[in-house]
Amino acid sequence: MSKHEFLTSTLTPNVEVAGQSVDAKPMQYSTGSVGYNLNGKVTLPNGVRLQISGNAIVIGSKTWA
């Protein structure tokens, strides 16, 4: 797979936190690797609001064309 194919793919995983879905978006990092960036807000059943953020980097993608 190439970096371009990855970044334009329609496959975008979502993560469930407290029963609420947060979408991950493909991105290329300054290191040259590609992966998914996750940002969103969820509300817990007790009313506490959380801001969620995270990265999932594809292992070995730095060497992709």
N, CA, C and O atoms as a printed pandas DataFrame, in Angstrom:
     atom_number atom_name residue_name chain_id  residue_number  x_coord  y_coord  z_coord
0              1         N          MET        A               1    0.851   -1.178    0.000
1              2        CA          MET        A               1    0.000    0.000    0.000
2              3         C          MET        A               1    0.899    1.245    0.000
3              4         O          MET        A               1    1.969    1.252    0.609
4              5         N          SER        A               2    0.450    2.283   -0.686
5              6        CA          SER        A               2    1.186    3.542   -0.667
6              7         C          SER        A               2    0.564    4.482    0.362
7              8         O          SER        A               2   -0.554    4.262    0.830
8              9         N          LYS        A               3    1.299    5.518    0.700
9             10        CA          LYS        A               3    0.766    6.509    1.641
10            11         C          LYS        A               3   -0.467    7.184    1.063
11            12         O          LYS        A               3   -1.434    7.442    1.779
12            13         N          HIS        A               4   -0.431    7.472   -0.249
13            14        CA          HIS        A               4   -1.573    8.119   -0.902
14            15         C          HIS        A               4   -2.812    7.225   -0.830
15            16         O          HIS        A               4   -3.905    7.706   -0.533
16            17         N          GLU        A               5   -2.649    5.931   -1.099
17            18        CA          GLU        A               5   -3.775    4.993   -1.029
18            19         C          GLU        A               5   -4.358    4.962    0.389
19            20         O          GLU        A               5   -5.576    4.954    0.569
20            21         N          PHE        A               6   -3.489    4.944    1.370
21            22        CA          PHE        A               6   -3.949    4.921    2.759
22            23         C          PHE        A               6   -4.735    6.190    3.092
23            24         O          PHE        A               6   -5.830    6.121    3.650
24            25         N          LEU        A               7   -4.172    7.338    2.749
25            26        CA          LEU        A               7   -4.781    8.621    3.120
26            27         C          LEU        A               7   -6.098    8.877    2.403
27            28         O          LEU        A               7   -6.936    9.621    2.913
28            29         N          THR        A               8   -6.305    8.277    1.224
29            30        CA          THR        A               8   -7.549    8.484    0.480
30            31         C          THR        A               8   -8.529    7.327    0.645
31            32         O          THR        A               8   -9.598    7.332    0.034
32            33         N          SER        A               9   -8.182    6.349    1.455
33            34        CA          SER        A               9   -9.055    5.198    1.702
34            35         C          SER        A               9  -10.317    5.622    2.454
35            36         O          SER        A               9  -10.290    6.541    3.273
36            37         N          THR        A              10  -11.409    4.942    2.161
37            38        CA          THR        A              10  -12.668    5.233    2.861
38            39         C          THR        A              10  -12.778    4.466    4.180
39            40         O          THR        A              10  -13.728    4.668    4.936
40            41         N          LEU        A              11  -11.820    3.596    4.456
41            42        CA          LEU        A              11  -11.825    2.850    5.717
42            43         C          LEU        A              11  -11.376    3.774    6.842
43            44         O          LEU        A              11  -10.198    4.118    6.934
44            45         N          THR        A              12  -12.301    4.171    7.686
45            46        CA          THR        A              12  -11.972    4.999    8.840
46            47         C          THR        A              12  -12.554    4.356   10.089
47            48         O          THR        A              12  -13.770    4.352   10.279
48            49         N          PRO        A              13  -11.695    3.817   10.935
49            50        CA          PRO        A              13  -12.197    3.158   12.139
50            51         C          PRO        A              13  -12.809    4.165   13.107
51            52         O          PRO        A              13  -12.465    5.347   13.104
52            53         N          ASN        A              14  -13.713    3.673   13.925
53            54        CA          ASN        A              14  -14.221    4.512   14.998
54            55         C          ASN        A              14  -13.990    3.783   16.313
55            56         O          ASN        A              14  -13.921    2.555   16.358
56            57         N          VAL        A              15  -13.873    4.548   17.361
57            58        CA          VAL        A              15  -13.608    4.013   18.694
58            59         C          VAL        A              15  -14.819    4.326   19.557
59            60         O          VAL        A              15  -15.357    5.432   19.512
60            61         N          GLU        A              16  -15.238    3.353   20.336
61            62        CA          GLU        A              16  -16.386    3.562   21.206
62            63         C          GLU        A              16  -15.907    3.811   22.630
63            64         O          GLU        A              16  -15.152    3.020   23.195
64            65         N          VAL        A              17  -16.359    4.920   23.196
65            66        CA          VAL        A              17  -16.036    5.287   24.574
66            67         C          VAL        A              17  -17.350    5.578   25.282
67            68         O          VAL        A              17  -18.100    6.458   24.861
68            69         N          ALA        A              18  -17.631    4.859   26.336
69            70        CA          ALA        A              18  -18.865    5.035   27.108
70            71         C          ALA        A              18  -20.092    4.949   26.202
71            72         O          ALA        A              18  -21.062    5.684   26.386
72            73         N          GLY        A              19  -20.039    4.043   25.220
73            74        CA          GLY        A              19  -21.175    3.836   24.327
74            75         C          GLY        A              19  -21.325    4.891   23.249
75            76         O          GLY        A              19  -22.319    4.885   22.522
76            77         N          GLN        A              20  -20.366    5.795   23.127
77            78        CA          GLN        A              20  -20.430    6.849   22.114
78            79         C          GLN        A              20  -19.269    6.682   21.142
79            80         O          GLN        A              20  -18.139    6.407   21.545
80            81         N          SER        A              21  -19.561    6.852   19.869
81            82        CA          SER        A              21  -18.582    6.644   18.827
82            83         C          SER        A              21  -17.765    7.912   18.560
83            84         O          SER        A              21  -18.312    9.011   18.465
84            85         N          VAL        A              22  -16.455    7.736   18.441
85            86        CA          VAL        A              22  -15.558    8.833   18.092
86            87         C          VAL        A              22  -14.800    8.386   16.834
87            88         O          VAL        A              22  -14.138    7.348   16.852
88            89         N          ASP        A              23  -14.891    9.151   15.756
89            90        CA          ASP        A              23  -14.270    8.774   14.495
90            91         C          ASP        A              23  -12.781    9.096   14.482
91            92         O          ASP        A              23  -12.333   10.089   15.057
92            93         N          ALA        A              24  -12.032    8.235   13.814
93            94        CA          ALA        A              24  -10.605    8.453   13.607
94            95         C          ALA        A              24  -10.393    8.852   12.150
95            96         O          ALA        A              24  -11.014    8.282   11.252
96            97         N          LYS        A              25   -9.533    9.813   11.917
97            98        CA          LYS        A              25   -9.272   10.308   10.573
98            99         C          LYS        A              25   -7.849    9.957   10.156
99           100         O          LYS        A              25   -6.923   10.085   10.956
100          101         N          PRO        A              26   -7.662    9.514    8.903
101          102        CA          PRO        A              26   -6.304    9.212    8.453
102          103         C          PRO        A              26   -5.465   10.474    8.360
103          104         O          PRO        A              26   -5.971   11.545    8.024
104          105         N          MET        A              27   -4.182   10.341    8.660
105          106        CA          MET        A              27   -3.294   11.504    8.562
106          107         C          MET        A              27   -1.858   11.047    8.366
107          108         O          MET        A              27   -1.500    9.910    8.674
108          109         N          GLN        A              28   -1.038   11.965    7.845
109          110        CA          GLN        A              28    0.388   11.718    7.720
110          111         C          GLN        A              28    1.091   12.581    8.759
111          112         O          GLN        A              28    0.829   13.778    8.872
112          113         N          TYR        A              29    1.980   11.961    9.507
113          114        CA          TYR        A              29    2.684   12.648   10.580
114          115         C          TYR        A              29    3.982   13.259   10.063
115          116         O          TYR        A              29    4.462   12.885    8.993
116          117         N          SER        A              30    4.542   14.183   10.805
117          118        CA          SER        A              30    5.761   14.873   10.391
118          119         C          SER        A              30    6.947   13.910   10.263
119          120         O          SER        A              30    7.935   14.238    9.605
120          121         N          THR        A              31    6.863   12.746   10.875
121          122        CA          THR        A              31    7.934   11.752   10.790
122          123         C          THR        A              31    7.913   11.011    9.456
123          124         O          THR        A              31    8.876   10.324    9.115
124          125         N          GLY        A              32    6.811   11.145    8.689
125          126        CA          GLY        A              32    6.654   10.430    7.425
126          127         C          GLY        A              32    5.749    9.225    7.546
127          128         O          GLY        A              32    5.333    8.672    6.528
128          129         N          SER        A              33    5.431    8.801    8.752
129          130        CA          SER        A              33    4.515    7.685    8.959
130          131         C          SER        A              33    3.075    8.142    8.746
131          132         O          SER        A              33    2.768    9.331    8.829
132          133         N          VAL        A              34    2.195    7.173    8.469
133          134        CA          VAL        A              34    0.768    7.461    8.373
134          135         C          VAL        A              34    0.034    6.672    9.439
135          136         O          VAL        A              34    0.547    5.685    9.967
136          137         N          GLY        A              35   -1.164    7.116    9.747
137          138        CA          GLY        A              35   -1.973    6.443   10.750
138          139         C          GLY        A              35   -3.282    7.174   10.922
139          140         O          GLY        A              35   -3.741    7.868   10.015
140          141         N          TYR        A              36   -3.879    7.018   12.081
141          142        CA          TYR        A              36   -5.167    7.633   12.372
142          143         C          TYR        A              36   -5.048    8.568   13.568
143          144         O          TYR        A              36   -4.345    8.281   14.537
144          145         N          ASN        A              37   -5.744    9.682   13.480
145          146        CA          ASN        A              37   -5.812   10.649   14.559
146          147         C          ASN        A              37   -7.245   10.656   15.070
147          148         O          ASN        A              37   -8.193   10.685   14.284
148          149         N          LEU        A              38   -7.394   10.629   16.369
149          150        CA          LEU        A              38   -8.702   10.540   17.008
150          151         C          LEU        A              38   -8.908   11.736   17.924
151          152         O          LEU        A              38   -8.083   12.008   18.797
152          153         N          ASN        A              39   -9.998   12.441   17.726
153          154        CA          ASN        A              39  -10.367   13.571   18.589
154          155         C          ASN        A              39  -11.876   13.613   18.741
155          156         O          ASN        A              39  -12.607   13.397   17.775
156          157         N          GLY        A              40  -12.339   13.887   19.937
157          158        CA          GLY        A              40  -13.770   14.007   20.152
158          159         C          GLY        A              40  -14.098   14.237   21.613
159          160         O          GLY        A              40  -13.222   14.241   22.477
160          161         N          LYS        A              41  -15.371   14.427   21.865
161          162        CA          LYS        A              41  -15.852   14.621   23.235
162          163         C          LYS        A              41  -16.979   13.639   23.493
163          164         O          LYS        A              41  -17.815   13.388   22.624
164          165         N          VAL        A              42  -16.992   13.088   24.694
165          166        CA          VAL        A              42  -18.055   12.173   25.108
166          167         C          VAL        A              42  -18.530   12.574   26.497
167          168         O          VAL        A              42  -17.804   13.210   27.262
168          169         N          THR        A              43  -19.756   12.191   26.805
169          170        CA          THR        A              43  -20.328   12.444   28.126
170          171         C          THR        A              43  -20.585   11.104   28.796
171          172         O          THR        A              43  -21.270   10.246   28.239
172          173         N          LEU        A              44  -20.040   10.924   29.983
173          174        CA          LEU        A              44  -20.244    9.702   30.753
174          175         C          LEU        A              44  -21.658    9.697   31.330
175          176         O          LEU        A              44  -22.291   10.749   31.423
176          177         N          PRO        A              45  -22.156    8.527   31.715
177          178        CA          PRO        A              45  -23.505    8.454   32.276
178          179         C          PRO        A              45  -23.726    9.341   33.503
179          180         O          PRO        A              45  -24.858    9.742   33.772
180          181         N          ASN        A              46  -22.660    9.652   34.251
181          182        CA          ASN        A              46  -22.800   10.497   35.434
182          183         C          ASN        A              46  -22.728   11.999   35.097
183          184         O          ASN        A              46  -22.740   12.840   35.995
184          185         N          GLY        A              47  -22.654   12.325   33.795
185          186        CA          GLY        A              47  -22.652   13.715   33.372
186          187         C          GLY        A              47  -21.268   14.317   33.165
187          188         O          GLY        A              47  -21.151   15.444   32.685
188          189         N          VAL        A              48  -20.218   13.580   33.522
189          190        CA          VAL        A              48  -18.856   14.075   33.335
190          191         C          VAL        A              48  -18.520   14.055   31.843
191          192         O          VAL        A              48  -18.731   13.053   31.160
192          193         N          ARG        A              49  -17.989   15.184   31.346
193          194        CA          ARG        A              49  -17.605   15.262   29.929
194          195         C          ARG        A              49  -16.108   15.022   29.802
195          196         O          ARG        A              49  -15.311   15.530   30.591
196          197         N          LEU        A              50  -15.744   14.242   28.797
197          198        CA          LEU        A              50  -14.343   13.923   28.541
198          199         C          LEU        A              50  -13.955   14.371   27.146
199          200         O          LEU        A              50  -14.751   14.271   26.212
200          201         N          GLN        A              51  -12.738   14.862   27.001
201          202        CA          GLN        A              51  -12.181   15.120   25.677
202          203         C          GLN        A              51  -11.233   13.969   25.390
203          204         O          GLN        A              51  -10.326   13.685   26.173
204          205         N          ILE        A              52  -11.451   13.313   24.265
205          206        CA          ILE        A              52  -10.691   12.128   23.892
206          207         C          ILE        A              52   -9.742   12.496   22.753
207          208         O          ILE        A              52  -10.143   13.169   21.803
208          209         N          SER        A              53   -8.490   12.060   22.844
209          210        CA          SER        A              53   -7.559   12.247   21.735
210          211         C          SER        A              53   -6.583   11.088   21.709
211          212         O          SER        A              53   -6.259   10.510   22.747
212          213         N          GLY        A              54   -6.118   10.752   20.517
213          214        CA          GLY        A              54   -5.162    9.664   20.408
214          215         C          GLY        A              54   -4.658    9.493   18.993
215          216         O          GLY        A              54   -5.203   10.071   18.052
216          217         N          ASN        A              55   -3.616    8.696   18.850
217          218        CA          ASN        A              55   -3.014    8.388   17.564
218          219         C          ASN        A              55   -2.831    6.883   17.445
219          220         O          ASN        A              55   -2.557    6.202   18.433
220          221         N          ALA        A              56   -2.983    6.378   16.245
221          222        CA          ALA        A              56   -2.681    4.985   15.930
222          223         C          ALA        A              56   -1.831    5.002   14.671
223          224         O          ALA        A              56   -2.340    5.267   13.582
224          225         N          ILE        A              57   -0.549    4.723   14.810
225          226        CA          ILE        A              57    0.386    4.798   13.697
226          227         C          ILE        A              57    0.543    3.414   13.085
227          228         O          ILE        A              57    0.684    2.422   13.801
228          229         N          VAL        A              58    0.518    3.353   11.753
229          230        CA          VAL        A              58    0.695    2.087   11.048
230          231         C          VAL        A              58    2.177    1.717   11.096
231          232         O          VAL        A              58    3.029    2.453   10.600
232          233         N          ILE        A              59    2.465    0.578   11.695
233          234        CA          ILE        A              59    3.845    0.127   11.845
234          235         C          ILE        A              59    4.448   -0.122   10.465
235          236         O          ILE        A              59    3.873   -0.832    9.640
236          237         N          GLY        A              60    5.611    0.473   10.231
237          238        CA          GLY        A              60    6.319    0.297    8.967
238          239         C          GLY        A              60    5.909    1.238    7.855
239          240         O          GLY        A              60    6.474    1.176    6.763
240          241         N          SER        A              61    4.942    2.105    8.100
241          242        CA          SER        A              61    4.439    2.974    7.032
242          243         C          SER        A              61    5.425    4.073    6.651
243          244         O          SER        A              61    5.274    4.688    5.595
244          245         N          LYS        A              62    6.404    4.329    7.462
245          246        CA          LYS        A              62    7.398    5.358    7.149
246          247         C          LYS        A              62    8.151    5.020    5.863
247          248         O          LYS        A              62    8.603    5.915    5.150
248          249         N          THR        A              63    8.281    3.743    5.575
249          250        CA          THR        A              63    9.019    3.308    4.388
250          251         C          THR        A              63    8.139    3.116    3.161
251          252         O          THR        A              63    8.652    2.783    2.093
252          253         N          TRP        A              64    6.819    3.318    3.283
253          254        CA          TRP        A              64    5.932    3.201    2.126
254          255         C          TRP        A              64    6.238    4.289    1.111
255          256         O          TRP        A              64    6.686    5.380    1.463
256          257         N          ALA        A              65    5.988    3.972   -0.156
257          258        CA          ALA        A              65    6.210    4.968   -1.229
258          259         C          ALA        A              65    5.181    6.078   -1.165
259          260         O          ALA        A              65    5.212    6.996   -1.983
